[in-house]
Amino acid sequence: MSKAEFANPAALGLAGFGLTTVLLNVHNVGLVDVPLATFSFGFFYGGVAQVIAGIIEGRRGEIFGFTAFTSYGLFWIALSLAVVLDWLGVARLGYMELGFVMLMWGLFTAYLTPGAFTISRVAIPFVFITLTLLFFLLSAAFFTLAMGGGDIILRIAGAEGIICGLSAMYSSAAILLNTQLKRNVLTL
């Protein structure tokens, strides 16, 4: 199949990522106590939709989109499952473990970031730069909480995560509208 046989899945993948990232970080800043809907959306829209977008990117021969969307989709599915298992009392999800998880995802995102500059000059790199920062802030927040510290770093991470999620939603809108209207309405 040729690249042209598939629509650009990045609008879907970025929307799924952005929306769920904003929702989770609304919780991290302290505006929502129990993010049940967030993890439901995280599993399906942040997770499944991104995996679908990633598979389509792979079919189109786009290694960056394939790796990014599939990976972050599976991240959302795994995180949602871990939270549900914790809520059900099946297993305990600890702050120290979350700190290491976020650290590793920060490293992964950091090495993806240079590739984002091949997609666009501003919008997509901004998503990846802010996502890298978000993962490192979350790592620091969870390590701090594991050692008995307060949640100020988590709240800072939450505010930064909202910016990251909104930037992904903007990028999704730019791809969708620019493609649909066949002109550059929003800068990528």
Secondary structure in CASP SS format (residue, H / E / C, confidence):
PFRMAT SS
TARGET T0000
AUTHOR 0000-0000-0000
METHOD secondary structure of the structure
MODEL  1
M C 1.00
S C 1.00
K H 1.00
A H 1.00
E H 1.00
F C 1.00
A C 1.00
N C 1.00
P C 1.00
A H 1.00
A H 1.00
L H 1.00
G H 1.00
L H 1.00
A H 1.00
G H 1.00
F H 1.00
G H 1.00
L H 1.00
T H 1.00
T H 1.00
V H 1.00
L H 1.00
L H 1.00
N H 1.00
V H 1.00
H H 1.00
N H 1.00
V C 1.00
G C 1.00
L C 1.00
V C 1.00
D C 1.00
V C 1.00
P C 1.00
L H 1.00
A H 1.00
T H 1.00
F H 1.00
S H 1.00
F H 1.00
G H 1.00
F H 1.00
F H 1.00
Y H 1.00
G H 1.00
G H 1.00
V H 1.00
A H 1.00
Q H 1.00
V H 1.00
I H 1.00
A H 1.00
G H 1.00
I H 1.00
I H 1.00
E H 1.00
G H 1.00
R H 1.00
R C 1.00
G C 1.00
E C 1.00
I H 1.00
F H 1.00
G H 1.00
F H 1.00
T H 1.00
A H 1.00
F H 1.00
T H 1.00
S H 1.00
Y H 1.00
G H 1.00
L H 1.00
F H 1.00
W H 1.00
I H 1.00
A H 1.00
L H 1.00
S H 1.00
L H 1.00
A H 1.00
V H 1.00
V H 1.00
L H 1.00
D H 1.00
W H 1.00
L C 1.00
G C 1.00
V C 1.00
A C 1.00
R C 1.00
L C 1.00
G C 1.00
Y H 1.00
M H 1.00
E H 1.00
L H 1.00
G H 1.00
F H 1.00
V H 1.00
M H 1.00
L H 1.00
M H 1.00
W H 1.00
G H 1.00
L H 1.00
F H 1.00
T H 1.00
A H 1.00
Y H 1.00
L H 1.00
T H 1.00
P H 1.00
G H 1.00
A H 1.00
F C 1.00
T C 1.00
I C 1.00
S C 1.00
R C 1.00
V C 1.00
A H 1.00
I H 1.00
P H 1.00
F H 1.00
V H 1.00
F H 1.00
I H 1.00
T H 1.00
L H 1.00
T H 1.00
L H 1.00
L H 1.00
F H 1.00
F H 1.00
L H 1.00
L H 1.00
S H 1.00
A H 1.00
A H 1.00
F H 1.00
F H 1.00
T H 1.00
L H 1.00
A H 1.00
M C 1.00
G C 1.00
G C 1.00
G C 1.00
D C 1.00
I H 1.00
I H 1.00
L H 1.00
R H 1.00
I H 1.00
A H 1.00
G H 1.00
A H 1.00
E H 1.00
G H 1.00
I H 1.00
I H 1.00
C H 1.00
G H 1.00
L H 1.00
S H 1.00
A H 1.00
M H 1.00
Y H 1.00
S H 1.00
S H 1.00
A H 1.00
A H 1.00
I H 1.00
L H 1.00
L H 1.00
N H 1.00
T H 1.00
Q H 1.00
L H 1.00
K C 1.00
R C 1.00
N C 1.00
V C 1.00
L C 1.00
T C 1.00
L C 1.00
END
